[in-house]
Amino acid sequence: MIFTAKAPGKIIIAGEHFVVHGSFALAAAIDRGATVHASLSDRSSISSKKLGLTAELPNKIPYKLTPLAKALKATLNYLEENRKVKIEMESDLPFSAGLGSSAAGSIALVAAASSALGHTLKKEEIINLAMVSEKIIHGNPSGIDPAISTQGGIILFKKGISQRPLKLKTPIDFIVCFSGSGQSTSKMIRKFSQTKYINPSTFKALIDSSSKLVEITASALINGDINLLASILNFNHAVLSSLGVSSKRLDVLVESTLKAGCLGAKMTGGGGGGCIIALPRAGEADNVLKKISKNTVEAWKVSIPMAGVSVRRGNE
């Protein structure tokens, strides 16, 4: 019997990088993510269609599959299982683009593998097991990516303390633009954190300011105050760019979406490459997409909120 798990990627609406150091952040699930097929087998294995790689455990694992292999091993150990699982992975997210591709893959893997073995895990257990993979990839992750991939919707998140789902009065559309190149999130986290050692008091003030601004952003989302939300997006991008975690390409994409009629735009995720998000006027997303089509590798509209991880059995 094959069990299939789907887990969404994410966008960070406000608070990336600052969240690693204790600030609130806002994350939303999007309509792209990872799909994992899991079934019992005589050997545990992982194959990734997108990477073109396959590995059998415990044999030598290709570097790019190591985090996933560690998450699978952790899941088997946690469940005290000696049975083996075959894992087949797919994804429609660009890698290293700030959209939570690694977390979506890990969450889907844990959910599919545990289901194939006849276990039902709580969301918190799925997140904790997926963090095994995230720590290998990102070094010091906040945990926001696996949290939103599991929960879905929009969450107000604080590292190690709380996550609160937000309910919107009306859905909000964002545009996601991929720059065509990615960057190591762990590298960008280290770069951002340099300010902490150079100007510690200023850095602390920025963390506190970011946290308060994210709470204001959450209220703007809930109340549908698009103009306030847009102003915060624009301010956030300027701050992140000044701290060196944007890129020339991301700055150009922000400029082009604003020129095309969006109210606000900013980088999302680790930065240094990857993606931006832009906030169009109501009903104008398709027109904006037409105008910016020549300036971006790929762009699409996402409606918020989206569901979190789900599992189905066989042909259900």
C-alpha positions in Angstrom: 0.0 0.0 0.0 1.3 3.4 -1.0 0.8 6.5 1.3 1.1 9.9 -0.3 1.8 13.0 1.8 1.7 16.6 0.4 3.2 19.5 2.3 3.2 23.1 1.2 6.0 25.5 0.8 5.8 29.0 2.4 6.4 32.7 2.1 7.5 34.9 5.0 5.4 38.0 5.0 7.4 39.7 7.7 10.2 39.0 10.1 12.6 36.7 8.3 16.1 36.6 9.8 14.9 38.6 12.8 12.9 35.5 13.8 16.1 33.5 14.3 17.0 35.9 17.1 13.7 36.0 18.9 11.5 38.3 16.9 7.9 37.4 15.8 7.5 36.4 12.2 4.5 35.9 9.9 4.5 32.9 7.5 1.9 31.7 5.1 1.6 28.4 3.3 1.5 28.5 -0.5 0.0 26.3 -3.3 3.3 24.7 -4.2 5.3 22.1 -2.2 6.6 18.6 -1.8 4.9 15.3 -2.5 6.2 12.0 -1.0 5.1 8.5 -1.8 5.9 5.9 0.9 5.5 2.2 1.0 6.8 -0.8 3.0 9.8 -2.5 1.3 12.6 -4.9 2.0 15.1 -2.0 2.1 14.8 1.6 3.2 15.5 4.0 0.3 15.0 7.6 -0.9 14.7 8.8 -4.4 14.2 12.3 -5.6 12.9 12.9 -9.1 13.9 16.5 -9.1 17.5 15.9 -8.0 17.8 12.7 -10.1 19.3 10.9 -7.1 18.6 7.6 -5.3 20.1 6.2 -2.1 19.6 3.0 0.0 20.0 3.2 3.7 22.5 2.6 5.4 24.8 2.7 2.4 26.7 5.9 1.4 24.2 8.7 0.9 24.6 11.4 -1.6 25.2 14.8 0.1 22.0 16.3 -1.2 19.9 13.4 0.2 21.7 13.2 3.6 19.3 15.6 5.5 16.3 13.6 4.3 18.0 10.3 5.1 18.7 11.5 8.6 15.0 12.6 9.0 13.9 9.1 7.9 16.3 7.4 10.3 15.1 9.6 13.1 11.5 8.7 12.3 12.2 5.0 12.3 14.1 5.2 15.6 11.4 7.4 17.2 8.7 4.9 16.1 11.0 2.0 17.3 10.5 0.4 13.8 12.7 -2.2 12.3 10.6 -2.4 9.1 11.9 -0.6 6.0 10.3 2.1 3.9 10.7 3.1 0.3 10.5 6.9 -0.2 9.8 8.6 -3.6 10.0 12.4 -3.6 8.6 15.1 -5.9 8.6 18.9 -5.7 7.4 21.8 -7.7 9.3 24.3 -5.6 12.6 25.8 -6.7 15.5 24.8 -4.4 17.3 27.4 -2.2 14.7 30.0 -3.1 13.4 30.9 0.3 10.1 29.0 -0.2 10.7 26.3 2.4 11.4 23.5 -0.1 13.6 21.5 2.4 11.0 21.8 5.2 8.2 20.8 2.9 10.2 17.7 1.8 11.1 16.7 5.3 7.5 17.2 6.6 6.0 15.2 3.8 8.6 12.5 4.3 7.9 12.1 8.0 4.2 12.1 7.5 4.2 9.6 4.6 6.7 7.2 6.2 5.0 7.1 9.6 1.6 6.5 7.9 3.0 3.7 5.7 4.2 2.1 9.0 0.7 2.4 10.5 1.5 5.2 12.9 -0.4 8.5 13.3 1.9 11.3 14.5 0.8 14.5 16.1 1.7 17.7 14.3 4.3 18.6 17.0 6.0 15.2 16.5 6.1 15.6 12.7 7.7 19.1 13.2 10.3 17.8 15.7 11.4 15.0 13.4 11.6 17.2 10.4 13.8 19.6 12.3 16.5 16.9 12.2 16.8 17.7 8.5 16.4 21.4 8.9 19.3 21.7 11.4 21.6 19.9 9.0 20.7 22.3 6.1 20.3 25.6 7.9 22.5 25.3 11.0 20.4 27.4 13.3 16.8 27.4 11.9 14.0 29.1 13.7 11.6 26.3 13.0 9.1 28.5 11.2 9.4 26.6 7.9 8.4 23.1 9.2 5.7 24.8 11.4 3.9 26.5 8.6 4.3 23.5 6.3 2.6 21.3 8.9 -0.1 23.8 10.1 -0.9 25.6 6.8 -2.7 28.9 6.7 -1.0 31.9 8.2 0.8 31.7 11.6 2.3 34.3 13.9 5.5 32.6 15.0 8.1 33.1 17.7 11.0 30.7 18.0 10.7 28.2 20.9 7.7 30.1 22.4 4.5 30.2 20.4 2.7 29.9 17.1 -0.7 31.4 16.6 -2.9 30.8 13.5 -4.5 33.9 12.0 -8.0 34.0 10.5 -8.4 36.5 7.6 -11.7 38.2 7.0 -11.1 38.0 3.3 -8.4 36.0 1.3 -5.4 38.0 0.2 -3.5 37.4 -3.1 0.3 37.6 -3.3 2.6 37.3 -6.3 5.7 35.2 -5.9 8.6 36.0 -8.3 11.6 33.7 -8.6 14.9 35.4 -9.4 16.4 32.3 -11.0 19.1 31.7 -8.5 19.2 30.5 -5.0 21.5 31.0 -2.0 22.4 29.0 1.1 20.1 30.1 3.9 22.7 29.2 6.6 25.2 31.5 4.8 22.7 34.3 4.8 21.8 33.8 8.5 25.5 34.0 9.4 25.9 37.2 7.3 22.8 38.8 8.9 24.0 37.8 12.4 27.3 39.7 11.9 25.5 42.9 13.0 24.9 41.3 16.3 28.6 41.3 17.1 29.5 44.6 15.4 26.7 46.7 16.9 25.0 44.5 19.6 22.8 47.3 21.1 21.6 48.4 17.7 20.9 44.8 16.7 18.8 44.2 19.9 16.8 47.4 19.1 16.2 46.1 15.6 15.0 42.7 16.9 12.6 44.4 19.3 11.4 46.8 16.6 10.9 44.0 14.1 8.8 42.0 16.6 6.4 44.9 17.2 6.2 45.6 13.5 5.3 42.0 12.8 2.4 42.2 15.3 1.2 45.3 13.5 1.4 43.4 10.2 -0.7 40.6 11.7 -3.4 43.1 12.6 -3.3 44.6 9.2 -3.7 41.1 7.6 -6.6 40.2 9.9 -8.4 43.5 9.2 -7.7 43.5 5.5 -5.8 46.8 5.7 -3.9 46.4 2.4 -2.3 49.8 2.4 -0.8 49.4 5.8 0.4 45.9 4.9 2.0 47.2 1.7 3.8 50.0 3.6 5.3 47.4 6.0 6.4 45.1 3.1 8.3 48.0 1.5 9.9 49.1 4.7 10.9 45.5 5.5 12.6 45.1 2.2 14.6 48.3 2.6 15.8 47.2 6.0 16.8 43.7 4.9 18.5 45.1 1.8 20.5 47.6 4.0 21.6 44.7 6.2 23.1 42.9 3.1 20.7 39.9 2.8 19.0 41.0 -0.4 20.7 41.1 -3.9 20.7 43.3 -6.9 18.4 40.9 -8.7 15.9 40.9 -5.9 16.0 44.7 -5.6 15.3 44.9 -9.4 12.3 42.5 -9.0 10.9 44.6 -6.2 11.2 47.7 -8.3 9.6 46.1 -11.4 6.6 44.8 -9.4 6.0 48.2 -7.8 6.3 49.8 -11.2 3.7 47.3 -12.6 1.2 48.5 -10.0 1.8 46.5 -6.8 1.3 48.3 -3.6 4.2 46.6 -1.8 7.0 44.1 -2.3 9.9 42.5 -0.5 12.3 39.6 -0.5 11.1 36.5 1.3 13.1 33.9 3.1 16.9 33.8 3.4 17.7 36.2 0.6 20.9 36.6 -1.4 18.8 35.2 -4.3 15.6 33.3 -4.3 12.2 35.0 -4.4 10.3 38.2 -3.6 6.6 38.5 -2.8 4.5 41.4 -4.1 1.1 42.7 -3.0 -1.1 43.7 -6.0 -4.3 45.7 -5.7 -7.5 43.7 -5.5 -8.2 42.0 -8.8 -5.0 43.2 -10.4 -2.7 40.1 -9.9 -3.2 38.8 -13.4 -2.4 42.2 -15.0 0.7 42.6 -12.9 1.9 39.1 -14.0 1.6 40.0 -17.6 3.6 43.2 -17.1 6.5 41.6 -15.3 6.7 38.4 -17.3 9.8 39.6 -19.1 11.6 40.5 -15.9 11.3 37.3 -13.9 12.3 33.7 -14.4 9.0 32.6 -13.0 6.1 34.3 -11.3 2.7 33.1 -10.0 -0.2 34.2 -7.8 -0.8 32.5 -4.5 -4.0 32.9 -2.5 -3.8 32.9 1.3 -4.5 30.7 3.3 -3.6 27.2 2.1 -3.9 23.9 3.9 -1.0 22.2 5.7 0.4 18.7 5.3 -2.1 16.0 4.3 -1.8 12.2 3.8 -3.9 9.9 1.7 -3.8 6.1 1.3 -3.7 4.4 -2.1 -6.1 6.0 -4.6 -8.1 7.9 -2.0 
